Amino acid sequence: MKNIYKVFISDWKRISKNVVAVVVVMGLIILPSLYAWFNILSNWDPYGEESTSRIKVAVASDDKGIVMDSLQFNMGDTIIEALESNTTIGWVFTDSTKDAIDGVYAGDYYAALVMPEDFSKKMVSFLTDSVTHPEIDYYTNQKKNAIAPKITDKAKTAVQQQVNSTFISTIAQTFVKAADGVDTSANQENMTSGQTVLDILLSKMQQLNTQLDSYDTILTALISVTDSASSAMNAAGQISPDMSKKIIAEQQKVDSLMKIASKGNILDSSVSSQLAAGLGQISQIMDSVINIYSKADGNIDSFASSISTAGVNLKDTKEMLGSLKTDLSSTIEKLNNIKNSGSYDMLLKVLGLDADSFGSFVASPVEIETEAIYPIATYGSAMAPFYTVLAIWVGGLILVAIIHVGVKPQKEHPDVKPYQAYFGRYITFFLIGQAQALLVTLGDLYYIGIQCVSPFKFWLAASVTSFVFTIFMYSLTVAMGNVGEALAVVIMVIQVAGAGGTFPIEVLPKVYQKIYEFLPFTHAMNAMRECVGGSYQLNYWKYLGYLCIYVIISLLIGLLFAIPCRKLNEKIEKSKHRSGVMI
């Protein structure tokens, strides 16, 4: 023990008397901290809005839009308008799609989103027989940066979700507002208590069916009269006045009913449109019949001749009327089936909702409530354990590279034994390593300001880590010299890649997953994470206990394995010295 103390005191006396040595020791203490601090600061919040808003993504639209029922719809413009207020990404709105795409190839933009010219048309293709999914063209420059595409891919997905949400919300709001319009029209038709819009519509449809029956009767009579015009001249004189009045009266009723029918498009748009078109055509034909019949002044020959000249075929009109009646009967049957179904009551409740609230709900019916377990505010704080542990290892590596681990015989301690020299010289390594750990810990906590729920435990974990790392690398160097130093570098490289410091261990190759639990980095980082995010039961002490196992391994290497390696190390040193270029 006395010789151990003598070796230690002798080392520090020589260091204190040498200005260069003092400066070197100070540098050894400071350099590892800089390594940790710079890395933590550079990774402080790379995924935050302030950072991602500087990543440029071009947006351009060739969408020509579409007109539906006199309504102009352009989804491309809607997307651009929404992105203008979005600050999560640095959106750049280019004048043309060519500028956007060329900018990605040139490296001016990390990615580009382009809406094609038929984007809006495809968005509403579900209203047709040919449904086509609209696509946004996404261009990404994966050469420019390895991480940026992952961020822009998230932005791409967010845009897709926003488009889907906006579209569904708009459709739902339009549906409810259209229902409000029909409900208002129904109220104007004096809807009584207990009646629904469907009841009013069915009533009007039944009236319409009755009027079409009347038309059918009129056309039948006109066809009969015109077919027998040559032999029934007197018949025209008898029926003309009454028929004229009847045609005019029925025409007025059909005009008013046709307006009501056109309001039923929320229930069966294709049928109601067909009915409206058919009724419009019948109305035009009957207008012509009325005018011609009035001018004929009861003369059936003149009426028949004028009808033929006008290109009106009464029999074809009657056939068209029959087809229209069939469609109307089918529509009435469908409406009755809807009314008698259980889903109609639910539909009535939906129609009574607020349009904006309903649209918002349908666009996003499920919301996820996140409850963070061991919340960490910034990415830099989450990465602090990794970079702090790495800095401590680098600090120990610099120590064994600059300070000699071997103790040469001195007059102060001529009879020092190998194990005494081992422990006596290691005390210097230990103290410098502890200074490194203290400085990097204080800088993490009070200079950078990382999140830490237990600062004392954080320092203690760093202190134990420094002790384990320094004695481990010291022992490797004592046992194997420069080969031990090289081995320490190799172990560091393996741990940086495979200790789960940056990526979850589950996504790493299987070889790293197998050695993961045997790496010192793993337990040192886990102990510090318990201090940053919060501790669970006795995990903190368990990780420190695992870490201390490497102290035993280090002692075995430095005291026992070093014995058979001494002669080999001497030969290596002599060979290096003879080269004249190696230290």
C-alpha positions in Angstrom: 0.0 0.0 0.0 2.9 2.3 0.8 4.5 1.8 -2.5 1.2 2.4 -4.3 1.0 5.8 -2.5 4.6 6.6 -3.4 4.0 5.9 -7.1 0.9 8.2 -7.1 2.7 11.0 -5.2 5.7 10.8 -7.4 3.5 11.1 -10.5 1.8 14.2 -9.4 5.0 15.8 -8.2 6.5 15.5 -11.7 3.3 16.7 -13.3 3.0 19.8 -11.0 6.6 20.8 -11.8 6.0 20.7 -15.6 3.9 23.5 -17.0 3.3 21.6 -20.3 2.1 18.5 -18.3 -0.3 20.7 -16.3 -1.7 22.1 -19.5 -2.1 18.7 -21.0 -3.9 17.4 -18.0 -6.3 20.4 -18.1 -6.9 19.6 -21.8 -7.6 16.0 -21.0 -10.2 17.1 -18.5 -11.9 19.6 -20.9 -11.9 17.9 -24.3 -14.3 15.0 -23.6 -16.9 17.5 -22.3 -16.7 19.5 -25.5 -17.4 16.3 -27.4 -20.6 15.7 -25.4 -21.8 19.2 -25.4 -21.5 19.9 -29.1 -23.3 16.7 -30.0 -26.1 17.3 -27.5 -26.6 20.9 -28.7 -26.6 19.8 -32.4 -29.3 17.3 -31.6 -31.3 19.5 -29.3 -34.6 19.6 -31.2 -34.2 18.4 -34.8 -37.8 17.3 -35.1 -39.4 20.3 -33.6 -41.4 22.8 -35.6 -38.7 25.5 -35.4 -36.2 23.1 -37.0 -38.4 21.3 -39.6 -39.8 24.6 -40.8 -36.4 25.2 -42.3 -36.6 22.1 -44.5 -37.7 23.3 -47.9 -40.4 21.2 -49.7 -41.8 22.5 -53.0 -45.6 22.5 -53.7 -47.1 23.0 -57.1 -50.5 22.4 -58.6 -51.6 21.7 -62.2 -55.2 20.9 -61.1 -57.7 22.4 -63.5 -60.6 21.8 -61.0 -64.1 20.8 -61.9 -67.5 22.4 -62.0 -70.4 20.5 -60.3 -73.9 22.0 -60.4 -72.5 25.4 -61.1 -70.1 25.0 -58.1 -66.3 25.4 -58.9 -64.3 22.8 -57.0 -60.4 22.8 -57.1 -58.8 20.5 -54.5 -55.3 21.6 -55.6 -56.0 25.2 -54.6 -57.6 24.0 -51.4 -54.5 22.1 -50.4 -52.2 25.0 -51.2 -54.4 27.3 -49.2 -54.2 25.0 -46.2 -50.4 24.5 -46.4 -49.9 28.3 -46.5 -50.8 28.4 -42.8 -48.9 25.3 -42.0 -45.5 26.0 -40.4 -44.3 22.5 -39.6 -42.4 22.3 -42.9 -40.8 25.1 -45.0 -43.3 24.9 -47.8 -42.2 26.7 -51.0 -45.0 27.4 -53.5 -43.5 27.4 -57.0 -45.0 29.0 -60.1 -44.9 25.7 -62.0 -44.5 22.0 -61.5 -41.4 22.1 -63.6 -39.7 24.5 -61.1 -40.7 22.3 -58.2 -39.3 19.1 -59.8 -36.2 20.7 -61.1 -35.6 22.2 -57.6 -35.6 18.7 -56.1 -33.1 17.4 -58.7 -30.8 20.4 -58.2 -30.9 20.0 -54.4 -32.8 23.3 -53.7 -35.6 21.4 -52.2 -35.6 18.2 -50.2 -38.9 17.1 -51.7 -41.8 18.3 -53.9 -45.6 17.6 -53.9 -47.3 18.0 -57.2 -51.1 17.9 -57.8 -51.8 16.7 -61.4 -54.4 18.4 -63.7 -57.1 15.8 -63.1 -56.7 15.7 -59.3 -60.1 17.3 -58.6 -61.8 15.3 -61.3 -60.6 12.0 -59.7 -61.6 13.3 -56.2 -65.3 13.3 -57.3 -65.0 10.2 -59.5 -67.0 8.3 -56.8 -70.1 10.0 -58.2 -69.6 8.2 -61.5 -69.5 4.5 -62.5 -65.7 4.7 -62.9 -64.0 5.3 -59.5 -60.4 6.4 -59.8 -58.2 7.2 -56.8 -56.6 10.6 -57.0 -52.8 10.7 -56.6 -50.4 13.4 -55.5 -47.0 13.1 -57.1 -44.2 13.0 -54.5 -40.6 13.6 -55.4 -37.8 13.2 -52.8 -34.1 13.8 -53.0 -32.7 11.0 -50.9 -29.1 11.8 -51.8 -29.1 15.3 -50.1 -29.4 13.9 -46.5 -30.1 10.6 -44.9 -32.6 11.8 -42.3 -34.4 14.6 -44.3 -36.4 12.1 -46.4 -37.8 10.6 -43.2 -39.0 14.0 -42.1 -40.4 14.9 -45.5 -42.1 11.5 -45.7 -44.0 12.4 -42.5 -45.0 15.7 -44.1 -46.2 13.8 -47.2 -48.3 11.5 -45.0 -49.7 14.6 -43.1 -50.7 16.2 -46.4 -52.5 13.0 -47.5 -54.3 12.8 -44.2 -55.3 16.5 -44.4 -56.6 16.0 -47.9 -58.7 13.0 -46.9 -60.0 14.8 -43.8 -60.9 18.0 -45.7 -62.6 16.1 -48.4 -64.7 13.9 -46.0 -65.5 16.9 -43.9 -66.7 18.9 -47.0 -68.8 16.1 -48.2 -70.4 15.6 -44.8 -71.1 19.3 -44.4 -72.6 19.6 -47.8 -74.8 16.6 -47.1 -76.2 18.1 -43.9 -76.6 21.6 -45.5 -78.4 20.1 -48.5 -80.7 18.3 -46.0 -81.3 21.7 -44.3 -82.3 23.1 -47.7 -84.8 20.3 -48.3 -86.1 20.7 -44.8 -86.7 24.4 -45.4 -88.5 23.7 -48.7 -90.6 21.1 -46.9 -91.6 23.7 -44.3 -92.6 26.0 -47.0 -95.0 23.2 -48.2 -96.8 23.5 -44.8 -95.3 20.3 -43.2 -97.6 19.3 -40.4 -96.5 18.0 -36.9 -95.0 14.5 -37.0 -94.3 14.7 -40.7 -90.8 14.3 -42.1 -89.2 15.4 -45.3 -89.7 11.9 -46.7 -93.4 12.0 -45.9 -93.8 15.3 -47.8 -91.7 13.9 -50.7 -93.8 10.7 -50.9 -97.0 12.8 -50.9 -95.8 14.9 -53.7 -94.7 11.9 -55.6 -98.1 10.4 -55.3 -99.7 13.6 -56.6 -97.3 13.6 -59.4 -98.2 10.0 -60.3 -101.9 11.0 -60.4 -101.1 14.0 -62.7 -99.2 11.7 -65.0 -102.2 9.4 -65.2 -104.3 12.5 -66.2 -101.7 13.3 -68.9 -102.0 9.8 -70.1 -105.7 10.1 -70.4 -105.4 13.4 -72.3 -102.8 11.9 -74.8 -105.0 8.9 -75.3 -107.9 11.1 -76.2 -105.8 13.3 -78.5 -104.4 10.2 -80.3 -108.0 8.8 -80.7 -109.3 12.1 -82.1 -106.4 12.6 -84.5 -106.5 9.0 -85.8 -110.2 9.4 -86.6 -110.1 13.0 -87.8 -111.4 12.3 -91.2 -114.5 10.6 -89.9 -115.1 12.4 -86.6 -115.0 16.1 -87.5 -117.9 16.8 -85.2 -116.2 15.1 -82.3 -113.5 17.8 -82.3 -116.1 20.5 -81.9 -117.6 18.7 -78.9 -114.3 18.0 -76.9 -112.1 20.9 -77.9 -113.1 23.5 -75.3 -113.1 21.1 -72.4 -109.8 19.5 -73.5 -108.1 22.8 -73.9 -108.9 23.9 -70.4 -108.0 20.5 -69.0 -104.6 20.5 -70.8 -103.8 24.0 -69.5 -104.8 23.1 -65.9 -102.9 19.9 -65.9 -99.8 21.6 -67.3 -99.8 24.2 -64.5 -100.0 21.4 -61.9 -97.1 19.5 -63.4 -94.9 22.6 -63.5 -95.3 23.1 -59.8 -94.8 19.4 -59.0 -91.7 19.2 -61.2 -90.1 21.9 -59.0 -90.8 19.8 -55.9 -89.5 16.6 -57.5 -86.2 18.4 -58.2 -85.6 18.9 -54.5 -85.5 15.2 -53.7 -81.9 14.6 -54.9 -80.6 13.8 -51.5 -82.5 10.5 -51.5 -81.9 9.2 -55.0 -80.1 11.6 -57.1 -80.0 9.5 -60.3 -83.7 8.8 -60.2 -84.8 12.3 -59.3 -82.6 13.7 -62.1 -84.1 11.3 -64.6 -87.6 12.3 -63.5 -86.8 16.0 -63.7 -85.4 15.5 -67.2 -88.4 13.5 -68.3 -90.9 15.9 -66.8 -89.1 18.8 -68.5 -89.4 17.1 -71.9 -93.1 16.3 -71.3 -93.7 19.9 -70.3 -92.1 21.2 -73.5 -94.2 18.8 -75.6 -97.4 19.7 -73.9 -96.6 23.5 -74.3 -96.4 22.8 -78.1 -99.6 20.8 -78.1 -101.4 23.5 -76.2 -100.3 26.3 -78.6 -101.0 24.2 -81.7 -104.4 23.2 -80.4 -105.3 26.8 -79.6 -104.4 27.9 -83.1 -106.3 25.1 -84.7 -109.5 26.6 -83.2 -111.1 23.2 -83.0 -110.1 22.1 -86.5 -108.8 18.6 -86.1 -107.3 18.4 -89.6 -105.4 21.7 -89.0 -104.3 20.4 -85.5 -103.1 17.1 -86.9 -101.2 18.8 -89.7 -99.6 21.3 -87.4 -98.6 18.6 -84.9 -96.9 16.6 -87.7 -95.1 19.8 -89.0 -93.9 20.5 -85.5 -92.4 17.0 -85.3 -94.5 16.0 -82.3 -95.5 12.4 -82.3 -98.3 11.9 -79.8 -97.8 8.1 -79.7 -94.1 8.4 -78.9 -94.9 11.0 -76.3 -97.4 8.5 -74.7 -94.7 5.8 -74.7 -92.2 8.2 -73.0 -94.9 9.0 -70.5 -95.4 5.3 -69.8 -91.7 4.9 -69.2 -91.7 8.0 -66.9 -94.5 6.5 -64.9 -92.6 3.3 -64.4 -89.6 5.2 -63.1 -91.8 7.2 -60.8 -93.4 4.1 -59.4 -90.0 2.6 -58.8 -88.9 5.7 -57.0 -92.0 5.7 -54.8 -91.3 2.1 -53.9 -87.7 2.9 -53.0 -88.8 5.8 -50.8 -91.3 3.6 -49.0 -88.6 1.0 -48.4 -86.3 3.7 -46.9 -89.1 5.0 -44.7 -89.8 1.6 -43.3 -86.2 0.7 -42.7 -84.6 1.2 -39.3 -81.7 3.3 -40.7 -84.1 6.1 -41.6 -84.5 7.1 -38.0 -80.7 7.4 -37.7 -80.6 9.4 -40.9 -83.2 11.9 -39.5 -80.9 12.4 -36.4 -77.9 13.0 -38.7 -79.9 15.5 -40.7 -80.7 17.4 -37.5 -77.0 17.9 -36.6 -75.0 21.1 -37.0 -73.2 20.9 -40.4 -69.8 22.0 -39.1 -69.8 19.8 -36.1 -70.9 16.8 -38.1 -68.3 17.4 -40.8 -65.5 17.7 -38.2 -66.6 14.5 -36.5 -66.8 12.5 -39.7 -63.4 13.7 -40.9 -61.8 12.4 -37.8 -64.1 10.2 -35.7 -61.3 8.8 -33.6 -58.8 10.9 -31.6 -55.8 9.5 -29.8 -55.1 10.8 -26.4 -51.3 10.5 -25.7 -50.1 10.0 -22.2 -46.4 10.2 -22.1 -44.6 7.8 -19.7 -41.4 9.3 -18.4 -41.9 12.4 -20.7 -38.7 14.1 -22.1 -39.2 17.5 -23.5 -36.4 17.6 -26.1 -34.5 15.2 -28.3 -31.2 16.6 -27.0 -32.1 15.6 -23.4 -33.1 12.1 -24.6 -29.7 11.8 -26.4 -27.7 13.2 -23.5 -27.0 9.8 -21.8 -25.6 8.4 -25.1 -23.3 11.4 -25.8 -22.2 11.7 -22.2 -21.3 8.0 -21.9 -19.5 8.3 -25.3 -17.6 11.4 -24.1 -16.5 9.6 -21.0 -15.2 6.6 -23.0 -13.4 9.0 -25.4 -11.9 10.7 -22.3 -10.5 7.4 -21.1 -9.2 6.6 -24.5 -7.3 9.9 -24.7 -5.8 9.2 -21.3 -4.3 5.8 -22.2 -3.0 7.3 -25.5 -1.2 10.3 -23.8 -0.2 9.1 -20.3 2.1 6.1 -19.9 0.6 3.2 -18.1 3.9 1.6 -17.3 6.0 2.7 -14.2 9.7 2.7 -14.8 11.9 2.0 -11.8 12.8 5.3 -9.9 15.0 6.0 -6.9 11.8 7.0 -5.0 10.5 3.4 -5.4 13.2 1.1 -6.6 11.5 -2.1 -5.4 7.9 -1.5 -6.6 6.0 -4.6 -7.6 3.9 -4.9 -10.7 0.5 -4.8 -8.9 1.7 -1.8 -6.9 2.8 0.0 -10.0 -0.6 -0.9 -11.6 -2.7 0.6 -8.8 -0.3 3.5 -8.1 -0.4 4.8 -11.7 -4.1 4.1 -12.1 -5.0 6.5 -9.3 -3.9 9.3 -11.7 -6.1 7.9 -14.4 -9.0 7.6 -11.9 -8.7 11.2 -10.7 -8.5 12.7 -14.2 -11.4 10.5 -15.3 -13.5 11.7 -12.3 -12.7 15.3 -13.2 -13.9 14.6 -16.7 -17.1 13.0 -15.5 -17.8 15.9 -13.1 -17.2 18.6 -15.7 -19.3 16.9 -18.4 -22.1 16.4 -15.9 -22.1 20.0 -14.7 -22.1 21.2 -18.3 -25.0 18.9 -19.3 -27.1 20.0 -16.3 -26.3 23.7 -16.0 -24.8 24.9 -19.2 -26.8 23.0 -21.8 -29.8 22.6 -19.4 -30.8 19.0 -20.2 -33.9 17.6 -18.4 -32.9 15.6 -15.4 -35.2 14.5 -12.5 -32.2 13.4 -10.3 -29.0 15.5 -10.9 -27.1 13.8 -8.1 -27.8 10.3 -9.5 -26.9 11.5 -12.9 -23.5 12.6 -11.6 -23.1 9.4 -9.7 -23.8 7.3 -12.8 -21.2 9.4 -14.7 -18.7 8.9 -11.9 -19.2 5.1 -11.8 -19.1 5.0 -15.6 -15.8 6.9 -15.7 -14.3 4.5 -13.1 -15.3 1.4 -15.0 -14.2 2.8 -18.4 -10.8 4.1 -17.3 -9.8 1.0 -15.4 -11.0 -1.2 -18.3 -9.0 0.7 -20.9 -6.1 1.1 -18.5 -6.0 -2.6 -17.9 -6.1 -3.4 -21.7 -3.2 -1.0 -22.3 -1.2 -2.4 -19.3 -1.7 -6.0 -20.6 -1.3 -5.4 -24.3 0.2 -2.0 -24.9 -0.7 -0.4 -28.2 -2.7 -3.4 -29.1 -4.9 -2.8 -26.0 -5.4 0.8 -27.1 -6.5 -0.3 -30.6 -8.8 -2.9 -29.0 -10.4 -0.1 -26.9 -11.1 1.9 -30.1 -12.6 -1.2 -31.7 -14.8 -1.8 -28.7 -15.9 1.9 -28.8 -16.9 1.6 -32.4 -18.9 -1.6 -31.8 -20.7 0.1 -28.9 -21.5 3.3 -30.8 -23.2 1.2 -33.5 -24.8 -1.6 -31.4 -25.5 -0.3 -27.9 -28.9 1.2 -28.8 -27.8 4.8 -28.3 -29.5 6.2 -31.4 -31.8 3.5 -32.7 -33.9 0.9 -30.8 -31.9 -2.3 -30.5 -34.8 -4.2 -32.1 -34.1 -2.5 -35.4 -30.4 -3.3 -35.5 -28.8 -6.4 -37.1 -29.1 -9.6 -35.0 -25.4 -9.6 -34.2 -25.8 -6.4 -32.2 -29.0 -7.7 -30.5 -27.0 -10.7 -29.3 -24.1 -8.7 -27.8 -26.2 -5.7 -26.7 -26.5 -6.8 -23.0 -22.8 -7.5 -22.7 -21.6 -4.0 -23.7 -20.7 -1.5 -20.9 -22.3 1.4 -22.9 -25.7 -0.3 -22.5 -25.8 -0.3 -18.7 -24.2 3.1 -18.4 -26.7 4.7 -20.7 -29.7 2.9 -19.1 -28.6 4.2 -15.6 -28.4 7.8 -16.9 -31.8 7.5 -18.7 -33.3 6.6 -15.3 -32.1 10.0 -14.1 -33.3 11.9 -17.2 -36.8 10.6 -17.7 -37.5 9.1 -14.3 -36.6 5.9 -12.4 -38.6 2.7 -12.2 -38.2 0.7 -9.0 -34.5 -0.4 -8.5 -33.5 -0.3 -12.2 -31.0 2.5 -11.6 -29.0 0.5 -9.0 -29.4 -2.7 -11.1 -27.7 -1.0 -14.1 -24.9 0.3 -12.0 -24.4 -3.2 -10.5 -24.1 -4.7 -14.0 -21.6 -2.0 -14.9 -19.4 -2.8 -12.0 -18.9 -6.4 -13.2 -16.5 -4.9 -15.7 -14.3 -3.8 -12.9 -13.6 -7.4 -12.0 -13.0 -8.2 -15.7 -10.6 -5.3 -15.9 -8.6 -6.4 -12.8 -8.2 -9.8 -14.2 -6.9 -8.4 -17.5 -4.5 -5.9 -15.8 -3.1 -8.1 -13.1 -3.2 -11.7 -14.5 -3.5 -11.6 -18.2 -0.8 -8.9 -18.3 1.8 -11.4 -16.9 2.2 -13.6 -20.0 2.0 -10.6 -22.3 4.9 -8.7 -20.8 7.7 -10.3 -23.0 5.6 -9.9 -26.1 5.0 -6.2 -25.3 8.7 -5.6 -24.8 9.5 -7.1 -28.2 6.8 -4.9 -29.8 8.2 -1.8 -28.1 11.7 -2.6 -29.3 10.6 -3.2 -32.8 8.6 0.1 -32.8 11.7 2.0 -31.5 13.9 0.5 -34.2 11.5 1.8 -36.9 12.4 5.4 -35.9 8.9 6.7 -36.7 6.6 5.2 -34.1 6.2 6.2 -30.5 
